Amino acid sequence: MSSDHALMDGELSGFRGELLRPTDGGYSASRRIWNGAIDRHPALIALCADEEDASAALKYALSRKIPLSVRGGGHNVSGSALAEGGVVTDFSALRGVAVDPDGMTARVQPGALWGDVDSASQKHGLAVPAGIVTHTGVAGLTVGGGFGWLSRHWGLTSDNLLSVRMLLADGSRVRASEDENPDLFWAVRGGGGNFGIVTEFRFRLHRLGTHVLAGPILFRADQAREAIAFYREFIATAPDELSVYLNLRTAPPLGWVPAHLRGTEVLLVIPFYVGDPRQGEDLLRPLRAFGPPAADFVGYKPYVEHQAMFDAGVPHHWGYYWKSHYLPPLTEAAVEVLLEHSWAKSSPASYTLLFHMGGAITARPKDSSAASGRDAAHAMNISAAWAAGGPSHPDIAWCRDYFTAMEPHATGGVYVNFLHNDEGEARTRAAYGSRYDRLAQIKAKYDPENVFHTNQNIRPAPAESR
């Protein structure tokens, strides 16, 4: 054993999990994350077995004065889970979910994926608003705000957070909730990983049942203009129980896609209804009859099945590059940009996704937490994706050009979890708007030395402004 390894082992002698250095077996596999365009080499990956291990990894990084990152699901497109030359506090082994069906709450460990939460809560017909991919990590989605199919009905993911346990930069351990460290709780609901390491989440659950009325309606690209025009009118009066997303892409070679449509350019209109399916059928009838569509897969199905619908289209280790906007209600000019750019890509895996916002998201005051998006009609995600992985692809330029073309038709805001690692401070500020200065003050209180900076970083407010 080298003297450096011996020193390391001495400093981390109580560590119960596994420590991986660059020369260790398993290191190369452990440093791979969802986005295969990210290629970073941490000095140490600390596979934590509990909160004590996370505390030890934090102390080690501080003692060595090297960067620290936190890996929950490892799904963030920017690669924030990996600190180049630093310590990764890796929670991959901590995926426990404990559901209290009577209290309608769930306690979730920091390495859990949304598929873990859905599986545990759906045994009781319960759910919490989450993302749209089951292998997304609970931690990253929640601290960024989080939204998904249930959000128009029950709010952002972070709106349903009841409390967290956290490790702070000074090594202390705290609980944050509405009545305990409320400023920290306000910040962690949307402020990203800037304020500490969350070691446990406690969520409010809702009585959803196990089945929903949902599924994609496919239109050919030459039908898209008319279909989007109808969509705009249709969602203008949509109840909060209904979300309708748009996905403009190449039809993937998946079993549910008709053979004659695979590889063709399509618009997916994807409704999701919470409530009595008979009422939902009546509500969706005009949308399903329009066109007519090239294919219609709306049906009464298990919620967990619908939650997994996008999984195959965004697998681990492909290359990904994202750009994003919040949008107001779609204008004619914005639709023109969609039609001009969506299919002008080279990779069949690249796509454009428009999330349907509003409803319960908007019902809360904009400053009720750090999370953004309460004044947006849509969140737009332009995703360059390529199966070969690696850091470069022609669709990165497509993504940037598309983003620039849509900018005049956007709100100026952005969902922080959709930011890549080349956006800069201005875009981080855009993610928080008027809430940024308050976040910087809270950052100065809980992390004045900016220990937690391998993220969309909020710099501590300078001493003179505190």
C-alpha positions, 0 to 999 in steps of 0.5 A: 500500500502506498503511503498516500493510501495509508494516510487516506485509510487512516483518515477514513479508518471508520468508513463502513462503505467502499473507498475507490481510488483511480487505481482500484478495481471498480473505479472506472465503472463507478465514475460512469454516470447517466450522461456518457458525455461526461468524463471526469476522474475524481481522486476518491469515490466514497461509496457511503453505507450511511450518514456517518460515511458521508460525514467522513467523506466531507471531512476528508475533502475539507482536510485535503482542500479538494472539491466535494460532489454528491452523487444521488442518482447521478442523472443530472445532465451537467455531470454535477455528481462528479468532482474532477480531482475531488471526493464523490460522496456516493449514495448509490447504495442507499436507496431505501424507501419507507412508506407510512400509508396511514400518515401518507408520508414517505422517508427516502434515502438519498440514493433512491431513484424515482422508480424506487419511490413509485414502487413502494408508494404504489403498493398503497395507491399513493404517489408524489409528484416526480419526474418522467423517467424512473431512473432519475434520482430523488435527491437531484430532482427534489432539490432542484424543484422537480416536476412531472405528470402529477405536478399540475394537480399536486404541485412541484416535487419540492412542494411536497417535501415535508422535511430533510436531514442534512450535513452542513459544510461545518460538519453539523447535522440538522433537520430542516422543515417549515418549523425548524431552520425554515430559511434552510428549508426554503432554500433547499426546495429548489436551490440545488445542492448549494446548502449541504448534503441531504441524507434523508427526505420526507415527502407528503404522499397523495391518494392517486390509486394505481391506474391513470388515463394516459398515453401518447397520441402520434401525429406525423410531422406534416400534421404538426402545425395543425395539431399544435394549434389545436393543442394550444386551444385545448390546454387553455381551459384544461383542468388541473387534473390534466397535463398534456406534454409535447414531444417532437422527435424521430419515432423510436424503434420500440415495440409500441411504435407501429412499424411504419412510423419507426424512424419517421419524424413525429409529434407526440401529444401525451395527455395524463389525467388524474381522476375518474377515467370516464370523465377523462375519456370525455375530456380527451375525446376532442384531442383524440379525434383531431387529425385524425392522428397517425396512432393513439395509445391513450389508455387506462394503465398502471401509473408505474407503467406510464412513469417508465414510458420515456426510460428506453429513450434516455438510457444510461451512458448515451451522450446528452447535451441540453438547453432549456427555456421556460415559455409563456403560452405558445405564440405563433412565432414560437410554434414556427421555431418549433416546426423549423428546428425540432427535426433539423437534427442528425441523431434520431435520439435527439428530441424536443420536450414541452412540459405542461406547467401551471395548475397547482404549480402556479397556485403557490406564491412565487416566493414560497420556496426557491423553486422556479417555474410558477409563472411559466406555461411550459418548460422546454427541454431541447435534448441532443442525444447520441447513442455512442456517448463521448463528449462531442456530436453535431447535434450540440450545435443544433441544440444551441442554435435552436435555443437561441432561436427560441430565446425571443419567445421565452420568459427569460427563466429556466429550470435549474436541473435542465442547465448544462455545465457551460451556462455561466452565472447569468443563467443560474441567476435566471433560474432564480430571478428575484429569489437569487439574492435571498439564496445568496444570503442563506448560502453565506449563512450555511456555507460561507466558504462555498464548499458545495460548489460543484453544481449550478453554483450560488455564490455566498453573499459578500460580507458587506451585504449580510 
